[in-house]
Amino acid sequence: MTTTATSLLAHRAIAAGPPKLEPDALLTAQQQTLDTPRLKYSLLAKMMFKPVDLLYGKQGSLTKFVVLEIIARVPYQAWERVGYWAVHRYAARSAVARRVFDRIVEARADQDNEQWHLLILQDLVQRNGTKQTWLLHRAIPWLIAFFYYHVSWILFLIKPRWSYRLNAEFEDHAEHEYMTFVAGHPELADLPDPGTYAAEYGRHRSLADLLRQIGHDERIHKASSLANITSPRISQPEPDLDTAA
């Protein structure tokens, strides 16, 4: 298989998003999360978690998850922006430009996955009839997201691993929030997945499984960021893939 064909297959796999798990695997994933200690969170991460806990409750809820998903998309947006600048900068070095573009594809796919989470959670909140105010559920989340975006962008320009680490901490927090919430609400297993976005995200056996799947997605995002921390810098010289044996 040619390098180009392999790259195209990899891009399609990324675009498809994290794997969708069967019900038994989702239960296993939930228990794995509950048995795994949280990452050690940095001061920057705590600066985002604390106001969210104070304003929306320390315990998980659908409205709190909407807020988390509004915030969760922004580092991927920041990385995508930096990535397009880097592609232009390294256009004359095909191997580096390709690696940068692969990062852009990955960031865009993760951003899309987080967007589906937001649409699903917002739909669930509306179906539940929970009142949302402009200040608490629109303005404040966007202010936190605005802060997170610029911090992610600046950290990535200074040292990419710092930005990836901060995102891994946020995704770890979200993963534990979802799985802890489902574990504490067994009645969710008896509620159907409304399937509003089933064509795009898949239909699940229950609302519990839907939320477990979202939690597992966050674990995959975390793992990707942790892997990127230890990967070479995208600008590191390497042989052109087109000429590699």
URLIN-V449142 format. One record per run of one state. SS is the DSSP state (hx for helix, st for strand, lp for the rest). FROM is the first residue (numbers start at 1). TO is the last residue. If there is no record, write none. Layout:
# URLIN-V449142
ss: <SS SS>
from: <FROM FROM>
to: <TO TO>
This chain:
# URLIN-V449142
ss: <lp hx lp hx lp hx lp hx lp hx lp hx lp hx lp hx lp hx lp hx lp hx lp hx lp>
from: <1 3 16 23 36 43 57 62 73 74 90 94 129 134 159 160 185 186 191 198 202 207 231 241 244>
to: <2 15 22 35 42 56 61 72 73 89 93 128 133 158 159 184 185 190 197 201 206 230 240 243 245>
